[in-house]
């Protein structure tokens, strides 16, 4: 069983920017948390939300760098958070909850891609631990603030078409039994991001919390820092001078558009749990297609897989504000 995946004619597209989708929208009085909100598409998300009137909290592993990046943006504050460290996640959440503020919008934009084999916490594979488990624990710990949002809350999980590289490796999630493959690890983490949105929406909608997953598109940002230049050239991302070769490459402003649209569009008021791309709900992927394509694979929107991942994630992190998973 999968989520309903069909475009709804949003009026926006791949070239729309975050400012475009928010034009005429007043977010005054809304509070947003944007992880990774100080670089790449995360920074453009922060900028667009703040310009529309929202207060934005940017949790950052490098607070000094973050403060420099957002300097000059009104209504933006920075706090410390390392998503790869569950203690840091707990500490940030406790500081936030102590303020008593409701949380209206949460964009989980931070992440790592194709890094060398790295272990964090109790030996967890870093991409799964940072991209998924860190955000899983953070959202669950912030559950009381999300459920206090006056008009309901939205949580946007930034996935990518990298989810098409593979599903959850249930028998070897942390690559302890088989050789590490950075791209399979990335694909698993991006699938987890999509399934998290499915699971959170199923469990949170009765409390006014809706969730969405997005593919922002291909954007050349700091996210690709672990991919060597020659590998990027061989993949056809860039030429020898470092210029993008694929005409579908987006600017950071365009890359931020889908996550901003998912966080704010009234068209999605009753459509949670879906995977979006190019500022619309994505269509199911043609599973016979080769390579990474548009659309979402069935394994990334499956309710059964989402329930299983929720249960596994709750067990690993010891946090579960919205469960139990078996009520899906």
C-alpha positions in Angstrom: 0.0 0.0 0.0 1.4 3.4 -1.0 0.5 7.0 -0.6 -1.6 8.8 -3.4 1.0 10.2 -5.8 -0.5 12.4 -8.6 0.2 15.9 -9.6 -2.4 18.6 -8.6 -1.4 21.4 -11.0 0.1 23.8 -8.5 0.9 26.5 -11.0 4.6 26.3 -10.3 7.4 24.2 -11.8 11.1 23.4 -11.9 12.1 27.0 -12.6 10.1 28.5 -9.8 12.0 29.9 -6.8 11.2 29.9 -3.1 10.2 33.6 -3.4 7.9 32.8 -6.3 5.9 30.2 -4.3 5.6 32.6 -1.3 4.7 35.7 -3.2 1.6 37.2 -1.5 1.9 34.8 1.5 2.1 36.4 5.0 3.8 34.2 7.5 3.8 36.8 10.3 3.4 35.0 13.6 4.6 31.7 12.3 7.7 30.0 13.8 9.8 27.7 11.6 12.8 25.5 12.3 15.1 24.9 9.3 17.9 22.4 9.8 20.8 23.1 7.5 19.3 26.6 7.1 22.6 28.4 6.7 23.9 27.0 3.4 22.7 25.9 0.0 19.0 25.4 -0.4 18.6 25.5 3.4 19.8 29.1 3.4 17.4 30.1 0.6 14.6 28.4 2.6 15.5 30.4 5.6 15.7 33.6 3.6 12.3 33.1 1.9 10.4 32.2 5.1 11.9 35.1 7.0 11.1 37.6 4.1 7.5 36.3 4.2 7.3 37.2 7.9 8.1 34.0 9.7 10.5 33.8 12.6 13.1 31.1 11.8 15.4 29.1 14.1 18.4 27.6 12.4 20.0 24.8 14.4 23.6 24.4 13.2 26.6 22.1 13.9 28.7 25.2 13.2 26.9 28.0 14.9 29.6 30.7 14.2 29.4 29.9 10.4 25.7 29.9 10.5 25.5 33.3 12.2 27.8 34.7 9.6 25.6 33.2 6.8 22.3 34.6 8.1 23.7 38.0 9.2 21.4 40.7 7.9 18.3 38.4 7.8 15.6 39.7 10.1 13.7 37.3 12.4 16.4 34.6 12.2 18.2 33.1 15.2 20.9 30.4 15.4 21.3 27.6 17.9 23.6 24.6 18.2 22.7 21.2 16.9 24.7 18.2 15.6 22.2 15.7 14.1 24.8 12.9 14.3 24.8 13.2 18.1 21.6 12.2 19.8 22.7 14.0 23.0 23.0 17.2 21.0 19.5 16.6 19.5 18.1 16.2 23.0 19.8 19.3 24.3 18.5 21.5 21.4 15.0 20.2 21.8 15.0 20.8 25.5 16.1 24.4 25.0 13.4 24.9 22.3 10.6 23.4 24.4 11.6 25.5 27.4 10.6 28.6 25.5 7.0 27.3 25.4 6.6 28.4 21.8 4.4 26.5 19.3 6.2 25.2 16.2 4.4 25.8 12.9 6.8 24.8 10.2 9.8 22.4 10.3 12.0 21.8 7.3 14.5 19.0 7.7 17.0 20.2 5.1 20.4 19.3 6.6 22.1 16.2 5.3 25.3 14.6 4.1 25.8 12.7 0.8 28.2 9.9 -0.3 30.7 10.5 2.5 33.5 8.0 3.2 32.5 5.3 5.7 31.9 7.1 9.0 30.5 5.9 12.3 28.6 8.0 14.8 27.0 7.4 18.2 26.9 3.6 19.0 28.5 2.7 15.6 25.7 3.9 13.4 26.4 4.5 9.7 26.7 8.3 9.4 24.4 9.0 6.5 21.5 7.0 7.9 22.2 8.4 11.4 22.5 12.0 10.4 20.0 12.3 7.6 17.3 10.1 9.1 17.8 9.2 12.8 18.9 12.7 13.8 15.8 14.2 12.2 13.5 11.4 13.5 14.6 12.1 17.1 14.5 15.8 16.6 10.9 15.8 15.3 9.7 13.4 18.0 11.4 15.5 20.8 9.8 18.6 19.4 6.4 16.9 19.2 4.8 19.0 22.0 5.7 22.2 20.2 4.4 20.9 16.9 1.1 19.8 18.3 0.6 23.2 19.9 0.6 25.0 16.6 -2.6 26.9 16.4 -3.5 26.1 12.8 -1.7 22.8 12.6 2.0 22.1 11.8 3.9 20.9 8.8 7.1 18.9 8.7 9.0 18.7 5.4 11.6 15.9 5.0 14.1 16.6 2.3 14.7 13.4 0.4 15.9 13.2 -3.2 15.6 11.0 -6.3 18.6 9.2 -4.7 16.0 7.1 -2.9 15.8 5.2 -6.2 19.2 3.7 -5.5 17.7 1.3 -3.0 15.3 0.8 0.0 16.0 0.1 3.6 18.6 -2.6 4.2 16.7 -4.3 7.0 19.4 -7.0 7.6 22.3 -4.6 7.4 21.2 -1.1 8.0 24.5 0.1 9.2 26.8 -1.8 6.8 28.3 -4.0 9.5 28.0 -7.3 7.6 28.8 -6.1 4.0 31.3 -3.7 2.4 30.3 -0.1 2.7 29.0 1.5 -0.5 28.6 5.3 -0.1 25.8 5.5 -2.8 23.8 2.6 -1.4 24.1 4.2 2.0 22.9 7.5 0.6 20.0 5.9 -1.2 18.9 4.2 2.0 19.0 7.4 3.9 17.0 9.2 1.2 14.4 6.4 1.2 14.3 6.7 5.0 13.6 10.5 4.7 10.6 9.8 2.4 9.3 7.0 4.5 9.6 9.2 7.6 7.2 11.6 6.0 4.7 8.8 5.3 4.9 7.5 8.9 4.8 10.9 10.6 1.8 12.0 8.6 -0.1 8.8 9.4 0.6 9.1 13.1 0.5 12.9 13.5 -2.4 14.1 11.4 -4.9 13.4 14.3 -2.9 15.9 16.3 -2.7 18.5 13.4 0.8 17.5 12.3 1.1 16.9 8.5 4.3 15.7 6.8 5.7 15.7 3.3 8.9 14.5 1.6 10.5 16.5 -1.3 13.1 16.0 -4.0 14.6 19.5 -4.5 16.2 18.7 -7.8 19.8 18.7 -8.7 21.7 21.6 -7.3 25.4 22.0 -7.1 26.0 23.0 -3.5 28.3 22.1 -0.6 26.3 18.8 -0.3 28.5 17.3 -3.0 31.8 18.1 -1.1 32.5 14.4 -0.6 32.2 13.5 -4.3 35.6 14.0 -6.0 35.7 16.3 -8.9 36.7 13.6 -11.4 33.7 11.5 -10.2 31.4 14.5 -10.8 32.8 14.9 -14.3 32.4 11.2 -15.1 28.8 11.4 -13.9 28.1 14.2 -16.2 27.4 16.7 -13.5 30.1 19.2 -14.5 32.6 19.9 -17.2 36.4 20.2 -16.7 35.9 23.8 -15.6 33.4 22.9 -13.0 30.4 24.3 -14.9 27.1 22.3 -14.8 26.4 20.1 -17.8 22.9 19.0 -17.1 20.3 21.6 -18.2 18.1 20.4 -15.4 20.5 21.7 -12.7 18.7 24.3 -10.5 19.9 27.3 -8.7 19.7 27.2 -4.9 16.7 29.5 -5.1 15.0 27.1 -7.4 16.1 24.1 -5.3 14.5 25.6 -2.2 11.1 26.1 -3.9 9.7 22.7 -3.4 10.4 22.4 0.3 9.0 25.9 0.8 5.9 25.1 -1.3 5.4 21.8 0.7 5.7 23.8 4.0 3.1 26.4 3.1 0.9 25.7 0.1 -2.9 25.6 0.9 -3.2 23.0 -1.9 -1.7 20.4 0.4 -4.0 21.0 3.4 -5.5 17.6 3.1 -2.8 15.7 1.2 -0.1 14.8 3.7 2.3 11.9 3.4 3.1 12.6 -0.2 6.5 13.0 -2.0 6.8 16.2 -4.0 9.1 17.5 -6.7 9.1 20.6 -8.9 6.6 22.3 -6.6 3.9 19.6 -7.1 3.1 16.1 -6.0 5.3 13.7 -7.9 4.0 10.9 -10.1 4.9 7.3 -9.5 8.2 6.4 -11.1 8.4 4.1 -14.1 10.2 1.3 -12.4 11.5 0.0 -15.8 13.5 3.2 -16.3 17.2 3.2 -16.0 19.2 5.6 -13.9 17.7 8.3 -11.6 14.5 9.7 -13.0 11.6 11.9 -12.0 8.9 10.3 -9.9 8.9 8.4 -6.7 9.6 4.7 -6.3 6.9 2.5 -4.6 9.4 1.4 -1.8 9.6 5.0 -0.6 5.9 5.6 -0.1 4.9 2.2 1.2 2.9 2.4 4.5 4.1 -1.0 5.6 7.8 0.0 5.1 7.1 3.3 6.9 5.7 1.5 9.9 8.6 -0.9 10.0 11.1 2.0 9.8 9.3 4.0 12.5 9.4 1.0 14.9 13.2 0.5 14.1 14.0 4.2 14.5 12.1 4.5 17.8 14.0 1.5 19.1 17.4 2.9 18.1 16.8 6.4 19.4 14.6 5.7 22.3 12.2 8.4 21.3 8.6 8.0 20.0 6.2 10.9 20.6 3.7 9.9 17.8 3.6 6.1 18.0 3.0 3.3 18.4 3.9 2.5 14.8 1.5 -0.5 14.6 -1.5 1.9 14.7 -0.9 2.8 11.0 
